[in-house]
Amino acid sequence: MYNNVEPMKRTFVYSLLVVLLASLLIFFQYQELPKGLANDEVDFIHLARNLDGAPYVAYTPEATGHATLYFYVILFFFKLFGVTQFCA
């Protein structure tokens, strides 16, 4: 009978290594990003924060081509990770 445990362990270790490396690259000195890097995204941040506590809105004119669900996802991540100096 073929033992399938060793390839599964190897796949798990490689996957874990890729996730750790990606996390390191993404979050390394995250707070050092310039504050004005994404000025065009500031309106998205304000809209997402304005949706907090309001009843669900299917459409808002401030969405500028994005579905309102996109802004609820942004709001979810603000609540999950908090607001940093990058998106204040």
Order of alpha helices (4+ residues) and beta strands (2+ residues): alpha-alpha-alpha
